[in-house]
Amino acid sequence: MGDITEEEALRLLENMAQAEDDFLHPQKQLGCEPVTYLENIKKDINEFVLPIAAFIDNTAMGTGVTRVVGGSLGIIGGGITAGGIAAAPFTLGVSLILTFTGLGISIGGTLAASGATITKLVLDKKKKKQSKEALDKICTKLNNFIDIIKNMTTLFKLDISTSALMVVDGD
């Protein structure tokens, strides 16, 4: 390697000074203080992701209950229908009313269970798209923050691969 010129040395010093400035002031790259940046990510999670997760849980529970009730009604209706048919010879056909009632209950239960399943599928598809958009936004912010940290460690030749993260109680 040869000697560097004075101009190259000055340019190298300027680059080092800029890198040091970026390290000491990451808010220039983040657009705000690092703590505020992370608080904004937490706010995004609370504002977008958690309500979607709660909605999906509630939908799953509500449609699950409807599917169970609908399935149960289908079984009960089938039993009433079979009982009405079996009793028809002994009641001279009067029990056929039970047959049609059981058939109606069975059909109603099946429709309720099917409707709940379709509703769940449609709502899950809509919320899946919303949650993907929210998670993409959050992941982009986190990756940006991670890149800045990686650049800092590279600049100062820090080895953070064995570092452990610890939660500190602020009280």
C-alpha positions as CSV (number, residue, x, y, z in Angstrom):
1,M,0.0,0.0,0.0
2,G,1.2,3.5,-0.8
3,D,1.0,6.7,1.0
4,I,-2.3,8.6,1.0
5,T,-2.5,12.1,-0.1
6,E,-3.5,15.0,2.2
7,E,-6.8,15.3,0.4
8,E,-7.6,11.6,0.9
9,A,-6.6,11.9,4.6
10,L,-8.9,14.9,5.0
11,R,-11.8,13.0,3.3
12,L,-11.2,10.0,5.5
13,L,-11.3,12.2,8.6
14,E,-14.5,13.8,7.4
15,N,-16.1,10.4,6.9
16,M,-15.0,9.3,10.3
17,A,-16.4,12.5,11.9
18,Q,-19.7,11.9,10.0
19,A,-19.8,8.3,11.2
20,E,-19.1,9.4,14.7
21,D,-21.8,12.0,14.5
22,D,-24.3,9.5,13.2
23,F,-23.4,7.1,16.0
24,L,-23.8,9.8,18.7
25,H,-27.0,11.1,17.2
26,P,-29.1,8.2,15.8
27,Q,-32.2,10.5,15.9
28,K,-30.9,12.0,12.7
29,Q,-31.5,8.7,11.0
30,L,-34.6,7.8,12.9
31,G,-36.2,11.2,12.8
32,C,-36.6,11.3,16.6
33,E,-35.0,10.1,19.8
34,P,-34.4,6.3,19.8
35,V,-36.6,5.8,22.9
36,T,-39.4,7.8,21.2
37,Y,-39.0,5.7,18.0
38,L,-39.4,2.5,20.0
39,E,-42.4,3.9,21.9
40,N,-44.0,4.7,18.6
41,I,-43.5,1.1,17.5
42,K,-45.1,-0.1,20.8
43,K,-48.0,2.4,20.1
44,D,-48.5,0.9,16.6
45,I,-48.6,-2.6,18.1
46,N,-51.2,-1.5,20.6
47,E,-53.2,0.5,18.1
48,F,-53.2,-1.8,15.1
49,V,-52.1,-5.4,16.0
50,L,-53.8,-6.0,19.4
51,P,-57.3,-4.9,18.3
52,I,-57.1,-7.1,15.2
53,A,-56.0,-10.1,17.4
54,A,-58.8,-9.4,19.8
55,F,-61.3,-9.2,17.0
56,I,-60.1,-12.5,15.5
57,D,-60.3,-14.2,18.9
58,N,-63.8,-12.9,19.5
59,T,-64.9,-13.9,16.0
60,A,-63.5,-17.4,16.5
61,M,-65.2,-17.7,19.9
62,G,-68.6,-16.4,18.6
63,T,-68.6,-18.4,15.4
64,G,-67.3,-21.5,17.3
65,V,-70.3,-21.3,19.7
66,T,-72.7,-20.9,16.8
67,R,-71.2,-23.9,15.0
68,V,-71.5,-26.0,18.1
69,V,-75.1,-24.9,18.8
70,G,-75.9,-25.4,15.1
71,G,-74.4,-28.8,15.0
72,S,-76.2,-29.8,18.2
73,L,-79.5,-28.6,16.8
74,G,-78.8,-30.6,13.7
75,I,-78.3,-33.7,15.8
76,I,-81.4,-33.0,18.0
77,G,-83.5,-32.3,14.9
78,G,-82.3,-35.6,13.4
79,G,-83.3,-37.4,16.5
80,I,-86.8,-35.8,16.6
81,T,-87.2,-36.6,12.9
82,A,-86.3,-40.3,13.5
83,G,-88.6,-40.5,16.5
84,G,-91.5,-39.0,14.5
85,I,-91.0,-41.5,11.7
86,A,-90.6,-44.4,14.2
87,A,-93.8,-43.4,16.1
88,A,-95.9,-42.8,13.0
89,P,-97.4,-46.4,12.8
90,F,-98.4,-46.2,16.5
91,T,-99.9,-42.7,16.3
92,L,-101.6,-43.2,13.0
93,G,-99.5,-40.5,11.4
94,V,-100.0,-37.8,14.0
95,S,-96.3,-38.0,14.9
96,L,-95.4,-36.9,11.4
97,I,-95.7,-33.4,12.8
98,L,-92.7,-34.2,14.9
99,T,-90.9,-35.5,11.8
100,F,-91.3,-32.2,10.0
101,T,-90.5,-30.2,13.2
102,G,-87.3,-32.2,13.6
103,L,-86.5,-31.7,10.0
104,G,-86.9,-27.9,10.3
105,I,-84.7,-27.8,13.5
106,S,-82.1,-29.9,11.8
107,I,-82.0,-27.7,8.7
108,G,-82.0,-24.5,10.8
109,G,-79.1,-25.9,12.9
110,T,-77.1,-26.8,9.7
111,L,-77.7,-23.4,8.2
112,A,-76.6,-21.7,11.4
113,A,-73.4,-23.7,11.6
114,S,-72.7,-23.2,7.9
115,G,-73.3,-19.4,8.2
116,A,-71.0,-19.2,11.1
117,T,-68.2,-20.9,9.2
118,I,-68.7,-18.7,6.2
119,T,-68.8,-15.6,8.3
120,K,-65.6,-16.6,10.1
121,L,-63.8,-17.2,6.8
122,V,-64.8,-13.8,5.3
123,L,-64.0,-11.8,8.5
124,D,-60.6,-13.7,8.9
125,K,-59.7,-12.9,5.4
126,K,-60.3,-9.1,5.8
127,K,-58.5,-9.0,9.2
128,K,-55.6,-11.0,7.8
129,K,-54.9,-8.3,5.2
130,Q,-55.2,-5.6,7.8
131,S,-52.9,-7.4,10.2
132,K,-50.3,-8.1,7.5
133,E,-50.2,-4.4,6.6
134,A,-49.8,-3.4,10.3
135,L,-47.1,-6.0,10.9
136,D,-45.2,-5.0,7.7
137,K,-45.2,-1.4,8.9
138,I,-43.9,-2.4,12.3
139,C,-41.3,-4.8,10.9
140,T,-40.0,-2.0,8.6
141,K,-39.5,0.3,11.6
142,L,-37.8,-2.4,13.7
143,N,-35.5,-3.4,10.8
144,N,-34.6,0.2,10.3
145,F,-33.7,0.5,14.0
146,I,-31.7,-2.8,13.9
147,D,-29.8,-1.6,10.8
148,I,-28.8,1.6,12.7
149,I,-27.6,-0.5,15.7
150,K,-25.7,-2.9,13.3
151,N,-24.0,0.1,11.7
152,M,-23.0,1.4,15.1
153,T,-21.5,-1.9,16.1
154,T,-19.6,-2.2,12.8
155,L,-18.3,1.4,13.1
156,F,-16.9,0.7,16.6
157,K,-16.0,-2.9,16.0
158,L,-18.3,-4.0,18.8
159,D,-19.2,-7.7,19.1
160,I,-22.9,-7.8,20.2
161,S,-23.5,-11.4,19.2
162,T,-23.0,-12.6,22.8
163,S,-24.7,-9.6,24.5
164,A,-27.8,-10.4,26.5
165,L,-30.8,-8.1,26.6
166,M,-32.1,-7.4,30.0
167,V,-35.4,-5.8,31.2
168,V,-34.7,-3.0,33.6
169,D,-37.4,-1.9,36.0
170,G,-37.9,1.8,35.7
171,D,-39.5,2.2,39.1
